Amino acid sequence: MAFPILTGQMVAFILISLLLIGSAVAMLFTRKIIYMALLLGGVFIGVAGIYILLDADFVGFAQILIYAGAITIMMIFAIMLTNHGAHKQAPLNTHTVTAILSSGGLLALLYWGFNSVDWSKWQQVSPPNQPPSWGANSVKAVGDAVYTIYTIPFELVSVVLIVALVGAVILARKEEE
């Protein structure tokens, strides 16, 4: 069995994947919420690296700026400015059992879903003559995709974010009273 030749892109993918998986697993096993937020920043950076390796430079840099930068810093400020119960240690027994049952149910649902599909109907689609160029015009390609193909999902995400914002305001107002 011959091993494939490791190219620079393959080595970068392996390193970024190790960062991504390592940060995600470490985030699951740490008990301090501030470390969880920092490790989530590592996950965001890993995802951005995967985007950049896929020649989606604009999406990768937007991931770094928005998620790894702004969202992670906002979560760290929120953790530091609120009483998040760092002095209390909640028992992990109920959380662990709930997580295991939820994960098992999700895996069973996915297993059932994949086994109920007739995969013989799905055929390999031949690639078009010219694949879309993400490298040179990634900003134009993302803009075209958002405002043509993915217009409805884009608008639905904005509605979900507004609902989340209103819910956060309602929850914050109830805590003051």
C-alpha positions as CSV (number, residue, x, y, z in Angstrom):
1,M,0.0,0.0,0.0
2,A,1.6,3.2,-1.1
3,F,1.1,6.4,0.9
4,P,0.0,9.5,-0.9
5,I,2.5,12.3,-1.3
6,L,1.9,15.0,1.2
7,T,1.4,18.4,-0.5
8,G,1.4,21.7,1.4
9,Q,-2.3,22.0,1.0
10,M,-2.8,18.5,2.6
11,V,-0.5,19.3,5.5
12,A,-2.4,22.6,6.0
13,F,-5.7,20.7,6.0
14,I,-4.4,18.2,8.5
15,L,-3.1,20.9,10.9
16,I,-6.3,23.0,10.6
17,S,-8.4,19.9,11.1
18,L,-6.5,19.0,14.2
19,L,-7.0,22.6,15.5
20,L,-10.7,22.4,14.7
21,I,-11.3,19.0,16.3
22,G,-9.0,19.6,19.2
23,S,-10.7,22.9,20.1
24,A,-14.2,21.4,19.7
25,V,-13.4,18.4,21.9
26,A,-11.6,20.5,24.5
27,M,-14.6,22.9,24.6
28,L,-16.8,19.9,25.5
29,F,-14.6,18.8,28.4
30,T,-13.7,22.0,30.0
31,R,-15.8,23.3,33.0
32,K,-14.9,27.0,32.9
33,I,-17.2,29.0,30.7
34,I,-14.5,31.6,29.8
35,Y,-12.3,28.8,28.4
36,M,-15.2,27.5,26.4
37,A,-15.6,30.9,24.7
38,L,-11.9,31.0,23.9
39,L,-11.9,27.5,22.5
40,L,-15.0,28.3,20.5
41,G,-12.9,31.1,18.9
42,G,-10.4,28.4,18.0
43,V,-13.2,26.4,16.3
44,F,-14.2,29.5,14.4
45,I,-10.6,30.0,13.2
46,G,-10.4,26.4,12.1
47,V,-13.5,26.7,10.1
48,A,-12.1,29.9,8.5
49,G,-9.0,28.0,7.6
50,I,-11.1,25.3,5.9
51,Y,-12.9,28.0,3.9
52,I,-9.6,29.5,2.8
53,L,-8.3,26.1,1.7
54,L,-11.5,25.7,-0.4
55,D,-10.6,29.0,-2.2
56,A,-13.5,30.8,-0.6
57,D,-11.2,33.6,0.6
58,F,-14.0,36.2,1.3
59,V,-16.0,33.7,3.4
60,G,-12.9,32.7,5.3
61,F,-11.9,36.2,6.1
62,A,-15.5,37.2,7.0
63,Q,-15.5,34.1,9.3
64,I,-12.3,35.4,11.0
65,L,-13.5,39.0,11.3
66,I,-17.1,38.3,12.4
67,Y,-17.1,35.1,14.3
68,A,-13.5,34.6,15.6
69,G,-13.2,38.3,16.3
70,A,-16.5,40.0,17.1
71,I,-18.7,37.2,18.3
72,T,-16.0,35.6,20.5
73,I,-15.1,39.0,22.1
74,M,-18.8,39.8,22.6
75,M,-19.2,36.4,24.4
76,I,-16.2,37.0,26.6
77,F,-17.5,40.5,27.6
78,A,-20.9,39.0,28.3
79,I,-19.4,36.3,30.5
80,M,-17.2,38.8,32.4
81,L,-20.0,41.3,32.9
82,T,-22.7,38.9,34.0
83,N,-23.1,36.7,37.1
84,H,-22.7,33.5,35.3
85,G,-22.4,31.3,38.3
86,A,-18.7,30.7,38.3
87,H,-18.7,30.0,42.0
88,K,-21.4,27.3,41.7
89,Q,-20.5,23.9,40.4
90,A,-23.6,22.3,38.8
91,P,-23.7,18.5,39.0
92,L,-23.0,17.0,35.6
93,N,-25.1,13.9,36.1
94,T,-28.4,15.3,34.7
95,H,-26.6,17.2,32.0
96,T,-24.6,14.2,31.0
97,V,-27.6,11.9,30.9
98,T,-29.6,14.4,28.8
99,A,-26.7,14.9,26.4
100,I,-26.2,11.1,25.9
101,L,-30.0,10.5,25.4
102,S,-30.2,13.4,23.0
103,S,-27.2,12.3,21.0
104,G,-28.4,8.7,20.9
105,G,-31.8,9.9,19.6
106,L,-30.2,12.1,17.0
107,L,-27.9,9.3,15.8
108,A,-30.9,6.9,15.6
109,L,-32.9,9.4,13.6
110,L,-29.9,10.0,11.3
111,Y,-29.4,6.2,10.9
112,W,-33.1,5.7,10.1
113,G,-33.0,8.7,7.6
114,F,-30.0,7.4,5.7
115,N,-31.3,3.9,5.5
116,S,-34.7,4.9,4.3
117,V,-33.4,6.7,1.3
118,D,-33.3,4.9,-2.0
119,W,-29.7,5.8,-3.0
120,S,-30.0,4.1,-6.5
121,K,-32.2,7.0,-7.7
122,W,-29.3,9.5,-7.0
123,Q,-26.9,9.5,-9.9
124,Q,-23.6,11.1,-10.3
125,V,-24.0,14.5,-12.0
126,S,-21.4,15.4,-14.6
127,P,-19.6,18.6,-13.8
128,P,-20.2,21.6,-15.9
129,N,-17.7,22.7,-18.5
130,Q,-16.5,25.6,-16.4
131,P,-16.6,25.3,-12.6
132,P,-17.4,28.5,-10.7
133,S,-14.3,30.4,-9.8
134,W,-14.2,31.1,-6.1
135,G,-10.6,32.3,-6.0
136,A,-10.6,35.3,-8.2
137,N,-14.1,36.7,-7.7
138,S,-15.2,35.2,-4.4
139,V,-16.9,38.4,-3.3
140,K,-18.9,38.6,-6.6
141,A,-19.7,34.8,-6.4
142,V,-21.0,35.1,-2.7
143,G,-23.0,38.2,-3.6
144,D,-24.6,36.6,-6.6
145,A,-25.4,33.4,-4.6
146,V,-26.9,35.3,-1.7
147,Y,-29.1,37.5,-3.8
148,T,-30.2,34.9,-6.4
149,I,-30.1,31.3,-5.2
150,Y,-30.2,31.8,-1.4
151,T,-32.4,34.9,-1.1
152,I,-35.1,33.2,1.0
153,P,-32.8,31.4,3.4
154,F,-30.8,34.7,3.8
155,E,-34.0,36.6,4.8
156,L,-35.1,33.8,7.1
157,V,-31.8,34.0,8.9
158,S,-32.4,37.7,9.4
159,V,-35.9,37.0,10.8
160,V,-34.5,34.4,13.2
161,L,-31.8,36.8,14.4
162,I,-34.5,39.5,15.1
163,V,-36.6,37.0,17.0
164,A,-33.6,36.0,19.1
165,L,-32.8,39.7,19.8
166,V,-36.4,40.3,20.9
167,G,-36.3,37.2,23.1
168,A,-33.1,38.3,24.7
169,V,-34.6,41.7,25.5
170,I,-37.7,40.1,27.0
171,L,-35.6,37.7,29.1
172,A,-33.4,40.6,30.3
173,R,-36.4,42.7,31.2
174,K,-38.0,39.9,33.2
175,E,-34.8,39.4,35.2
176,E,-34.7,43.2,36.2
177,E,-38.2,43.0,37.6
